[in-house]
Amino acid sequence: MSKDAVVSLVEITSKSVRRITALKVAPSQTSFVSNNATSIAEAYFEKGAWFRAIHAGETPVGFVMLYDPSLPGAKPLDDGKASDIWLWRYMIAEPFQRLGLGRKTLDLIVEHARSRPGMTDLLASYVPGPGCPREFYLKYGFKETGRTCADGAENEIALRL
């Protein structure tokens, strides 16, 4: 896989779902992200869910899911504002990490979030611990909010759109 690969966000279909659910992070990262099969299942029961496969060229390399309160029938999350769009799930599979694909994907996620009506902040969270994605997000420009979520287990971060 080349660092020059074109990254895109692709709708998941009945023909591609097995390839996406087969993507895995490193064993040391499994406590930081839900598996893709669970995330896709949850998306079908949440009106605010927007999800896509991450492709590098034609190759599926990851998964992203946003919570978008501007979607029909969706509401802001608990204690959230109607202008908060959440980066709910985000993973690049282990064989494709450290190739710059994560940053390219985050560029596409931010571009999508900015295209949504009324959104002012892209929020995300991380489980603190060795190997967590905190530094990746802070280097990109996210800021710690000082708030926690998931019953205090995750630290919230925000990127102004």
BELJO-V120755 format. One record per helix or strand. SS is the DSSP state (A for helix, B for strand). FROM is the first residue (numbers start at 1). TO is the last residue. Records with the same first field share a line. If there is no record, write none. Layout:
SS=FROM-TO ; FROM-TO
This chain:
B=7-10 ; 49-56 ; 59-68 ; 84-92 ; 121-126 ; 143-149 ; 154-160
A=17-21 ; 27-29 ; 36-43 ; 94-96 ; 101-115 ; 134-140
